[in-house]
Amino acid sequence: MMDRYIEQFPVVINALNIGFLQTLKLFLVTLIGALPLGLIISFGSRSKFIPLKLLVRFIIWVVRGTPLMIQLLIIYYFPGLVFHNNIWGGQETGRFIATSVAFIVNYSCYFSEIFRGGIAGIPKGQDEAGLVLGLTKSEIFFKVKLLQMVKSILPPISNEILTLVKDTSLARIIALQEVIWAGQAFMKGSQGISGEIWPLFFTAIYYLIFNGILTVLLGKLEKKLEYFK
């Protein structure tokens, strides 16, 4: 039996590595898209133009109030089933794009609420002082308030980032071949291996290591911002 496991191990690890690269790519694309979009949405939710503010707040309420899995299924299947036009296609690239759109929209709404709270927590006196010094509102935000906001929102943002790592596993619902998909495939039959559950346990190790690295990096970033206390 041990010989069988030794023979299977490199095959399994190679498949898990390929799956984890897909997981990592989805994680990075989501962060790159959701963080700036979340900041833009937070401006809309604080807008003085009431119709825009209400519309943005409604969208945030819907996205945050429904499961990410449902959003993923709707975004991927809705065009094909309702309009008979599968804009994503049936290939892995199309699944990845659809998944990325769903994740970016979902996480940008969560990030926007964190940004909104961070902006609201900065004393208004800083705006007044900046205007007296001749700074524009955009200069006040980016040169004075932004780093302070980052310091205050870093803990909740970090929590969402760690949650994102685990949420990437939801992509398998539309058959995106991320790391858990790769591990589970050996239960059903993949590359001549079937009926094996141990590869699935190894997927947890990938998540633990990745989350551990992120926790350390985010902790170091938080320490660097200590001077804003």
MIDOSE-1310 file (N, C-alpha, C; in nm, 2 decimals, decimal comma, always signed):
residues 229
mmdr	+0,08/-0,12/+0,00/+0,00/+0,00/+0,00/+0,09/+0,13/+0,00; +0,19/+0,12/+0,08/+0,28/+0,24/+0,09/+0,34/+0,27/-0,05; +0,38/+0,16/-0,13/+0,43/+0,18/-0,26/+0,33/+0,25/-0,35; +0,20/+0,22/-0,33/+0,10/+0,28/-0,41/+0,10/+0,43/-0,38
yieq	+0,10/+0,47/-0,26/+0,10/+0,61/-0,22/+0,22/+0,68/-0,27; +0,33/+0,62/-0,26/+0,46/+0,68/-0,31/+0,45/+0,71/-0,46; +0,39/+0,62/-0,53/+0,37/+0,63/-0,68/+0,27/+0,74/-0,71; +0,16/+0,75/-0,63/+0,06/+0,85/-0,65/+0,10/+0,99/-0,61
fpvv	+0,18/+1,00/-0,51/+0,21/+1,13/-0,45/+0,25/+1,24/-0,55; +0,35/+1,22/-0,64/+0,39/+1,32/-0,73/+0,28/+1,36/-0,83; +0,20/+1,26/-0,87/+0,09/+1,29/-0,96/-0,01/+1,38/-0,89; -0,04/+1,35/-0,77/-0,14/+1,43/-0,69/-0,09/+1,57/-0,66
inal	+0,04/+1,58/-0,62/+0,09/+1,71/-0,59/+0,10/+1,80/-0,71; +0,13/+1,75/-0,83/+0,14/+1,82/-0,95/+0,00/+1,88/-0,98; -0,10/+1,79/-0,97/-0,24/+1,84/-1,00/-0,28/+1,95/-0,90; -0,25/+1,93/-0,77/-0,28/+2,03/-0,67/-0,21/+2,16/-0,69
nigf	-0,09/+2,15/-0,74/-0,01/+2,28/-0,77/-0,08/+2,35/-0,88; -0,13/+2,28/-0,98/-0,19/+2,35/-1,10/-0,32/+2,41/-1,05; -0,40/+2,34/-0,96/-0,52/+2,39/-0,91/-0,50/+2,51/-0,82; -0,39/+2,51/-0,74/-0,36/+2,62/-0,65/-0,32/+2,74/-0,73
lqtl	-0,26/+2,73/-0,84/-0,22/+2,84/-0,93/-0,35/+2,91/-0,97; -0,45/+2,83/-1,00/-0,58/+2,89/-1,04/-0,65/+2,96/-0,93; -0,64/+2,90/-0,81/-0,69/+2,97/-0,69/-0,61/+3,10/-0,66; -0,48/+3,10/-0,67/-0,40/+3,21/-0,65/-0,43/+3,32/-0,75
klfl	-0,45/+3,29/-0,87/-0,48/+3,38/-0,98/-0,62/+3,45/-0,95; -0,72/+3,37/-0,91/-0,85/+3,43/-0,88/-0,84/+3,52/-0,76; -0,76/+3,48/-0,66/-0,74/+3,57/-0,54/-0,68/+3,70/-0,58; -0,58/+3,70/-0,66/-0,51/+3,82/-0,70/-0,60/+3,91/-0,78
vtli	-0,66/+3,85/-0,88/-0,75/+3,93/-0,97/-0,86/+3,99/-0,89; -0,92/+3,92/-0,80/-1,03/+3,98/-0,71/-0,98/+4,10/-0,63; -0,86/+4,08/-0,57/-0,81/+4,19/-0,49/-0,78/+4,31/-0,58; -0,72/+4,29/-0,69/-0,68/+4,40/-0,78/-0,80/+4,48/-0,83
galp	-0,91/+4,40/-0,85/-1,03/+4,46/-0,90/-1,12/+4,52/-0,79; -1,13/+4,45/-0,68/-1,23/+4,48/-0,58/-1,19/+4,60/-0,49; -1,06/+4,61/-0,46/-1,02/+4,72/-0,37/-1,04/+4,86/-0,43; -1,00/+4,89/-0,55/-1,03/+5,02/-0,61/-1,17/+5,04/-0,64
lgli	-1,24/+4,93/-0,69/-1,39/+4,95/-0,71/-1,46/+4,97/-0,58; -1,42/+4,90/-0,48/-1,48/+4,93/-0,35/-1,47/+5,07/-0,30; -1,35/+5,13/-0,33/-1,33/+5,27/-0,29/-1,43/+5,36/-0,37; -1,44/+5,33/-0,50/-1,53/+5,41/-0,58/-1,67/+5,40/-0,54
isfg	-1,71/+5,28/-0,50/-1,85/+5,25/-0,46/-1,88/+5,32/-0,33; -1,77/+5,33/-0,24/-1,79/+5,40/-0,11/-1,82/+5,55/-0,13; -1,75/+5,61/-0,23/-1,78/+5,75/-0,27/-1,93/+5,76/-0,31; -1,98/+5,67/-0,39/-2,12/+5,67/-0,43/-2,21/+5,66/-0,31
srsk	-2,18/+5,57/-0,22/-2,27/+5,55/-0,10/-2,27/+5,67/-0,01; -2,17/+5,76/-0,02/-2,16/+5,88/+0,06/-2,20/+6,01/-0,02; -2,24/+5,99/-0,15/-2,27/+6,10/-0,23/-2,38/+6,19/-0,18; -2,37/+6,31/-0,21/-2,48/+6,41/-0,17/-2,60/+6,41/-0,27
fipl	-2,57/+6,34/-0,38/-2,68/+6,32/-0,48/-2,76/+6,20/-0,44; -2,88/+6,23/-0,38/-2,96/+6,13/-0,32/-2,99/+6,01/-0,41; -3,04/+6,03/-0,53/-3,07/+5,91/-0,62/-2,95/+5,82/-0,63; -2,83/+5,87/-0,66/-2,71/+5,79/-0,67/-2,68/+5,72/-0,54
kllv	-2,69/+5,79/-0,43/-2,66/+5,73/-0,30/-2,76/+5,61/-0,27; -2,89/+5,63/-0,30/-2,99/+5,53/-0,27/-2,96/+5,41/-0,36; -2,93/+5,43/-0,49/-2,91/+5,32/-0,59/-2,78/+5,24/-0,54; -2,68/+5,31/-0,51/-2,56/+5,24/-0,46/-2,58/+5,16/-0,33
rfii	-2,65/+5,22/-0,24/-2,68/+5,15/-0,11/-2,77/+5,03/-0,14; -2,86/+5,04/-0,23/-2,95/+4,93/-0,27/-2,87/+4,81/-0,32; -2,78/+4,84/-0,42/-2,69/+4,74/-0,48/-2,61/+4,67/-0,37; -2,55/+4,75/-0,28/-2,47/+4,70/-0,17/-2,55/+4,60/-0,09
wvvr	-2,67/+4,65/-0,06/-2,76/+4,57/+0,03/-2,80/+4,43/-0,04; -2,82/+4,43/-0,17/-2,85/+4,31/-0,24/-2,73/+4,22/-0,24; -2,62/+4,27/-0,28/-2,50/+4,19/-0,29/-2,46/+4,13/-0,15; -2,46/+4,21/-0,05/-2,42/+4,16/+0,08/-2,52/+4,07/+0,15
gtpl	-2,65/+4,08/+0,10/-2,76/+4,01/+0,16/-2,78/+3,87/+0,09; -2,71/+3,84/-0,01/-2,73/+3,72/-0,08/-2,60/+3,64/-0,09; -2,60/+3,51/-0,09/-2,48/+3,43/-0,09/-2,40/+3,45/-0,22; -2,27/+3,45/-0,20/-2,18/+3,46/-0,32/-2,20/+3,34/-0,41
miql	-2,23/+3,23/-0,36/-2,25/+3,11/-0,45/-2,37/+3,14/-0,55; -2,48/+3,20/-0,50/-2,59/+3,23/-0,59/-2,55/+3,33/-0,69; -2,48/+3,43/-0,65/-2,44/+3,54/-0,74/-2,35/+3,48/-0,85; -2,26/+3,38/-0,81/-2,18/+3,32/-0,91/-2,26/+3,24/-1,01
liiy	-2,35/+3,16/-0,96/-2,44/+3,08/-1,05/-2,52/+3,17/-1,15; -2,57/+3,28/-1,09/-2,65/+3,37/-1,18/-2,57/+3,44/-1,28; -2,45/+3,49/-1,25/-2,36/+3,56/-1,34/-2,32/+3,46/-1,45; -2,29/+3,34/-1,42/-2,24/+3,24/-1,52/-2,35/+3,19/-1,61
yfpg	-2,47/+3,15/-1,55/-2,57/+3,08/-1,62/-2,68/+3,17/-1,68; -2,70/+3,29/-1,62/-2,81/+3,38/-1,66/-2,81/+3,41/-1,81; -2,70/+3,46/-1,86/-2,70/+3,50/-2,01/-2,74/+3,38/-2,10; -2,69/+3,27/-2,07/-2,71/+3,15/-2,16/-2,86/+3,10/-2,15
lvfh	-2,91/+3,09/-2,02/-3,04/+3,04/-2,00/-3,15/+3,14/-2,04; -3,13/+3,27/-2,01/-3,24/+3,37/-2,04/-3,23/+3,43/-2,18; -3,11/+3,46/-2,22/-3,09/+3,53/-2,35/-3,04/+3,44/-2,45; -3,01/+3,31/-2,42/-2,96/+3,21/-2,51/-2,83/+3,25/-2,57
nniw	-2,75/+3,32/-2,49/-2,62/+3,37/-2,54/-2,52/+3,35/-2,43; -2,45/+3,24/-2,43/-2,35/+3,21/-2,33/-2,23/+3,29/-2,35; -2,23/+3,41/-2,30/-2,11/+3,51/-2,33/-1,98/+3,46/-2,27; -1,99/+3,36/-2,17/-1,87/+3,32/-2,11/-1,80/+3,20/-2,18
ggqe	-1,88/+3,13/-2,26/-1,83/+3,01/-2,32/-1,82/+2,89/-2,23; -1,79/+2,78/-2,27/-1,78/+2,66/-2,19/-1,64/+2,62/-2,15; -1,54/+2,70/-2,19/-1,40/+2,67/-2,16/-1,36/+2,73/-2,02; -1,24/+2,68/-1,98/-1,19/+2,72/-1,85/-1,17/+2,87/-1,84
tgrf	-1,13/+2,93/-1,95/-1,11/+3,08/-1,95/-1,24/+3,15/-1,92; -1,35/+3,11/-1,99/-1,48/+3,17/-1,97/-1,52/+3,16/-1,82; -1,50/+3,04/-1,77/-1,54/+3,01/-1,63/-1,46/+3,10/-1,53; -1,34/+3,12/-1,56/-1,25/+3,21/-1,48/-1,30/+3,35/-1,48
iats	-1,33/+3,40/-1,60/-1,37/+3,54/-1,62/-1,50/+3,56/-1,54; -1,60/+3,47/-1,56/-1,73/+3,48/-1,49/-1,71/+3,48/-1,34; -1,62/+3,39/-1,29/-1,59/+3,38/-1,15/-1,53/+3,51/-1,10; -1,44/+3,56/-1,18/-1,37/+3,69/-1,14/-1,47/+3,80/-1,13
vafi	-1,56/+3,81/-1,22/-1,66/+3,92/-1,22/-1,75/+3,91/-1,09; -1,79/+3,79/-1,06/-1,88/+3,76/-0,94/-1,80/+3,80/-0,82; -1,68/+3,76/-0,81/-1,60/+3,78/-0,69/-1,57/+3,93/-0,67; -1,53/+4,00/-0,78/-1,50/+4,14/-0,77/-1,62/+4,22/-0,73
vnys	-1,74/+4,19/-0,79/-1,86/+4,26/-0,75/-1,89/+4,24/-0,60; -1,88/+4,11/-0,56/-1,92/+4,08/-0,42/-1,82/+4,15/-0,32; -1,70/+4,13/-0,34/-1,60/+4,18/-0,25/-1,59/+4,33/-0,25; -1,61/+4,39/-0,37/-1,61/+4,54/-0,38/-1,72/+4,60/-0,29
cyfs	-1,83/+4,54/-0,28/-1,94/+4,59/-0,19/-1,90/+4,58/-0,05; -1,84/+4,47/-0,01/-1,79/+4,45/+0,13/-1,68/+4,55/+0,16; -1,59/+4,57/+0,07/-1,48/+4,66/+0,09/-1,53/+4,81/+0,10; -1,64/+4,84/+0,02/-1,69/+4,97/+0,02/-1,75/+5,01/+0,15
eifr	-1,81/+4,92/+0,22/-1,86/+4,95/+0,35/-1,75/+4,97/+0,45; -1,64/+4,90/+0,44/-1,52/+4,92/+0,53/-1,46/+5,06/+0,50; -1,45/+5,09/+0,37/-1,39/+5,22/+0,33/-1,48/+5,33/+0,38; -1,61/+5,32/+0,37/-1,71/+5,42/+0,41/-1,69/+5,45/+0,56
ggia	-1,68/+5,34/+0,64/-1,66/+5,36/+0,78/-1,53/+5,42/+0,81; -1,42/+5,39/+0,74/-1,29/+5,45/+0,76/-1,29/+5,59/+0,73; -1,35/+5,63/+0,62/-1,36/+5,77/+0,58/-1,44/+5,85/+0,68; -1,55/+5,80/+0,73/-1,64/+5,87/+0,82/-1,57/+5,89/+0,96
gipk	-1,47/+5,80/+0,99/-1,40/+5,80/+1,12/-1,29/+5,91/+1,13; -1,26/+5,97/+1,02/-1,15/+6,07/+1,02/-1,21/+6,21/+1,05; -1,16/+6,28/+1,15/-1,21/+6,41/+1,19/-1,23/+6,50/+1,08; -1,35/+6,57/+1,08/-1,38/+6,67/+0,97/-1,29/+6,79/+0,98
gqde	-1,23/+6,81/+1,09/-1,14/+6,92/+1,10/-1,02/+6,92/+1,01; -0,98/+6,80/+0,97/-0,87/+6,79/+0,87/-0,91/+6,84/+0,73; -1,04/+6,82/+0,70/-1,08/+6,88/+0,57/-1,08/+7,03/+0,58; -1,12/+7,09/+0,69/-1,12/+7,23/+0,70/-0,98/+7,29/+0,70
aglv	-0,89/+7,22/+0,77/-0,75/+7,26/+0,78/-0,69/+7,25/+0,64; -0,72/+7,15/+0,56/-0,66/+7,13/+0,43/-0,71/+7,24/+0,33; -0,84/+7,28/+0,34/-0,89/+7,38/+0,26/-0,83/+7,52/+0,29; -0,80/+7,54/+0,42/-0,74/+7,67/+0,46/-0,60/+7,67/+0,40
lglt	-0,53/+7,56/+0,39/-0,40/+7,55/+0,34/-0,40/+7,56/+0,18; -0,51/+7,56/+0,12/-0,52/+7,57/-0,02/-0,52/+7,44/-0,10; -0,54/+7,33/-0,02/-0,55/+7,20/-0,09/-0,69/+7,18/-0,14; -0,70/+7,10/-0,26/-0,83/+7,06/-0,31/-0,88/+6,94/-0,23
ksei	-1,01/+6,91/-0,25/-1,07/+6,80/-0,18/-1,00/+6,67/-0,21; -0,96/+6,65/-0,34/-0,89/+6,53/-0,38/-0,75/+6,52/-0,32; -0,68/+6,63/-0,31/-0,55/+6,64/-0,25/-0,56/+6,61/-0,10; -0,66/+6,66/-0,03/-0,68/+6,63/+0,11/-0,70/+6,48/+0,13
ffkv	-0,78/+6,42/+0,04/-0,81/+6,28/+0,06/-0,69/+6,20/+0,04; -0,62/+6,22/-0,07/-0,50/+6,13/-0,10/-0,38/+6,16/-0,03; -0,36/+6,29/+0,01/-0,23/+6,32/+0,08/-0,24/+6,33/+0,23; -0,36/+6,34/+0,28/-0,38/+6,36/+0,43/-0,46/+6,24/+0,49
kllq	-0,57/+6,21/+0,43/-0,67/+6,12/+0,49/-0,65/+5,97/+0,46; -0,59/+5,94/+0,34/-0,59/+5,81/+0,29/-0,51/+5,71/+0,38; -0,39/+5,75/+0,41/-0,31/+5,66/+0,50/-0,37/+5,64/+0,64; -0,43/+5,75/+0,69/-0,50/+5,73/+0,82/-0,61/+5,64/+0,81
mvks	-0,69/+5,64/+0,69/-0,80/+5,55/+0,67/-0,75/+5,41/+0,66; -0,64/+5,39/+0,59/-0,58/+5,26/+0,57/-0,55/+5,20/+0,71; -0,49/+5,28/+0,80/-0,46/+5,23/+0,93/-0,58/+5,18/+1,00; -0,69/+5,25/+1,00/-0,81/+5,22/+1,07/-0,89/+5,10/+1,01
ilpp	-0,88/+5,08/+0,88/-0,95/+4,98/+0,81/-0,87/+4,85/+0,79; -0,74/+4,85/+0,82/-0,66/+4,74/+0,79/-0,71/+4,61/+0,86; -0,74/+4,61/+0,99/-0,79/+4,49/+1,05/-0,91/+4,43/+0,98; -1,02/+4,50/+0,95/-1,14/+4,44/+0,88/-1,10/+4,40/+0,74
isne	-1,02/+4,48/+0,67/-0,98/+4,45/+0,54/-0,90/+4,32/+0,54; -0,81/+4,30/+0,64/-0,73/+4,18/+0,65/-0,82/+4,06/+0,67; -0,93/+4,08/+0,75/-1,02/+3,97/+0,77/-1,09/+3,93/+0,64; -1,13/+4,03/+0,56/-1,20/+4,00/+0,44/-1,10/+3,93/+0,34
iltl	-0,98/+3,97/+0,34/-0,88/+3,91/+0,25/-0,86/+3,76/+0,29; -0,85/+3,73/+0,42/-0,83/+3,59/+0,46/-0,96/+3,51/+0,42; -1,08/+3,57/+0,43/-1,20/+3,51/+0,40/-1,20/+3,48/+0,25; -1,15/+3,57/+0,17/-1,14/+3,56/+0,02/-1,07/+3,43/-0,02
vkdt	-0,96/+3,41/+0,05/-0,88/+3,29/+0,02/-0,96/+3,16/+0,03; -1,04/+3,15/+0,13/-1,13/+3,03/+0,15/-1,25/+3,04/+0,05; -1,30/+3,16/+0,02/-1,42/+3,17/-0,07/-1,38/+3,13/-0,21; -1,26/+3,13/-0,25/-1,22/+3,09/-0,38/-1,26/+2,95/-0,41
slar	-1,28/+2,87/-0,31/-1,32/+2,73/-0,32/-1,46/+2,72/-0,38; -1,54/+2,83/-0,37/-1,68/+2,83/-0,43/-1,68/+2,82/-0,58; -1,56/+2,86/-0,64/-1,55/+2,86/-0,79/-1,58/+2,72/-0,85; -1,56/+2,62/-0,77/-1,58/+2,48/-0,82/-1,73/+2,46/-0,85
iial	-1,82/+2,54/-0,81/-1,96/+2,52/-0,83/-2,00/+2,54/-0,98; -1,91/+2,61/-1,05/-1,93/+2,62/-1,20/-1,81/+2,55/-1,27; -1,75/+2,45/-1,20/-1,65/+2,36/-1,26/-1,52/+2,43/-1,29; -1,49/+2,54/-1,22/-1,36/+2,60/-1,23/-1,26/+2,52/-1,16
qevi	-1,15/+2,47/-1,22/-1,07/+2,37/-1,16/-0,96/+2,43/-1,07; -1,01/+2,48/-0,95/-0,92/+2,53/-0,85/-0,87/+2,41/-0,77; -0,80/+2,44/-0,65/-0,73/+2,34/-0,58/-0,82/+2,23/-0,52; -0,93/+2,27/-0,47/-1,02/+2,17/-0,41/-1,08/+2,08/-0,52
wagq	-1,11/+2,14/-0,63/-1,16/+2,06/-0,75/-1,05/+1,95/-0,78; -0,93/+2,00/-0,79/-0,82/+1,90/-0,82/-0,81/+1,79/-0,72; -0,82/+1,82/-0,59/-0,82/+1,72/-0,49/-0,93/+1,63/-0,49; -1,05/+1,68/-0,51/-1,17/+1,59/-0,51/-1,17/+1,50/-0,64
afmk	-1,11/+1,55/-0,74/-1,11/+1,47/-0,87/-1,05/+1,33/-0,85; -0,96/+1,31/-0,75/-0,90/+1,18/-0,73/-0,99/+1,09/-0,65; -1,11/+1,14/-0,60/-1,21/+1,05/-0,54/-1,29/+0,99/-0,65; -1,32/+1,07/-0,76/-1,41/+1,03/-0,86/-1,33/+0,95/-0,97
gsqg	-1,20/+0,99/-0,99/-1,12/+0,93/-1,09/-1,05/+1,03/-1,18; -0,92/+1,04/-1,16/-0,84/+1,14/-1,24/-0,70/+1,08/-1,25; -0,64/+1,09/-1,37/-0,51/+1,04/-1,40/-0,48/+0,90/-1,35; -0,58/+0,82/-1,36/-0,56/+0,68/-1,32/-0,57/+0,65/-1,17
isge	-0,61/+0,76/-1,10/-0,63/+0,74/-0,95/-0,78/+0,77/-0,92; -0,84/+0,67/-0,84/-0,98/+0,69/-0,80/-1,00/+0,63/-0,67; -1,10/+0,68/-0,60/-1,14/+0,63/-0,47/-1,04/+0,67/-0,36; -0,96/+0,78/-0,38/-0,86/+0,83/-0,28/-0,91/+0,96/-0,22
iwpl	-0,92/+0,96/-0,09/-0,97/+1,09/-0,03/-0,85/+1,17/+0,03; -0,73/+1,10/+0,05/-0,62/+1,17/+0,11/-0,57/+1,30/+0,03; -0,59/+1,30/-0,10/-0,55/+1,43/-0,17/-0,63/+1,55/-0,13; -0,76/+1,52/-0,09/-0,85/+1,63/-0,05/-0,80/+1,69/+0,08
ffta	-0,74/+1,61/+0,17/-0,68/+1,67/+0,30/-0,56/+1,76/+0,27; -0,49/+1,72/+0,16/-0,37/+1,80/+0,13/-0,41/+1,94/+0,08; -0,53/+1,96/+0,03/-0,58/+2,09/-0,02/-0,59/+2,19/+0,10; -0,62/+2,13/+0,22/-0,63/+2,21/+0,34/-0,49/+2,27/+0,38
iyyl	-0,39/+2,19/+0,35/-0,25/+2,24/+0,38/-0,22/+2,36/+0,29; -0,26/+2,36/+0,17/-0,24/+2,48/+0,08/-0,30/+2,60/+0,14; -0,43/+2,59/+0,18/-0,50/+2,70/+0,24/-0,43/+2,75/+0,37; -0,39/+2,66/+0,45/-0,33/+2,69/+0,58/-0,20/+2,77/+0,56
ifng	-0,12/+2,72/+0,47/+0,01/+2,79/+0,44/-0,01/+2,92/+0,38; -0,11/+2,93/+0,28/-0,13/+3,06/+0,22/-0,19/+3,16/+0,31; -0,28/+3,12/+0,40/-0,34/+3,21/+0,50/-0,24/+3,25/+0,60; -0,15/+3,16/+0,63/-0,04/+3,19/+0,73/+0,05/+3,29/+0,68
iltv	+0,09/+3,28/+0,55/+0,18/+3,38/+0,49/+0,11/+3,52/+0,48; -0,02/+3,52/+0,44/-0,09/+3,65/+0,44/-0,11/+3,71/+0,58; -0,13/+3,63/+0,68/-0,14/+3,68/+0,81/-0,02/+3,75/+0,86; +0,10/+3,69/+0,83/+0,23/+3,75/+0,87/+0,25/+3,88/+0,79
llgk	+0,22/+3,88/+0,66/+0,24/+4,00/+0,58/+0,15/+4,11/+0,62; +0,02/+4,08/+0,65/-0,07/+4,19/+0,69/-0,04/+4,24/+0,83; +0,02/+4,15/+0,91/+0,06/+4,19/+1,05/+0,17/+4,29/+1,04; +0,27/+4,26/+0,95/+0,38/+4,35/+0,93/+0,34/+4,49/+0,88
lekk	+0,24/+4,48/+0,79/+0,19/+4,61/+0,73/+0,12/+4,69/+0,84; +0,05/+4,62/+0,93/-0,02/+4,69/+1,04/+0,08/+4,76/+1,13; +0,19/+4,69/+1,16/+0,29/+4,75/+1,24/+0,36/+4,87/+1,18; +0,37/+4,87/+1,05/+0,43/+4,98/+0,98/+0,35/+5,11/+0,99
leyf	+0,22/+5,09/+1,01/+0,12/+5,20/+1,02/+0,10/+5,24/+1,16; +0,18/+5,19/+1,25/+0,15/+5,22/+1,40/+0,17/+5,37/+1,43; +0,25/+5,44/+1,34/+0,28/+5,58/+1,37/+0,16/+5,67/+1,36; +0,05/+5,62/+1,31/-0,08/+5,69/+1,31/-0,16/+5,69/+1,44
k	-0,11/+5,62/+1,54/-0,18/+5,61/+1,66/-0,18/+5,75/+1,73
